[in-house]
Amino acid sequence: MIIIQKIQTKELKAIGPAEVKEWDDLAIPENDFIDKKALVAAVIEAYDLGELETFSHIASPSVLKATVEKDGQSYHLSGKIHQE
């Protein structure tokens, strides 16, 4: 089982404080795991976070990083990968 922990979205904006939202951990069966991009897609779908804009390929193997867009607003998506 793959557990995505510490899932967080942070609003990307130039002025004012950014809205930060923390999400519940997400469990994904290991046989559904293809690659980190597939894990990001699973998180986006599970929490209806919009569309994937960019995906960070250089992040640590245990870290998910991406940018998503929902309703015209961009958010930084992050999380930690934990395998059980």
NORTA-V101632 format. One record per run of one state. SS is the DSSP state (a for helix, b for strand, c for the rest). FROM is the first residue (numbers start at 0). TO is the last residue. Records with the same first field share a line. If there is no record, write none. Layout:
BEGIN
SS->FROM-TO + FROM-TO
END
This chain:
BEGIN
c->0-0 + 11-18 + 22-24 + 28-28 + 32-34 + 46-49 + 55-61 + 70-71 + 83-83
b->1-10 + 19-21 + 25-27 + 50-54 + 62-69 + 72-82
a->29-31 + 35-45
END
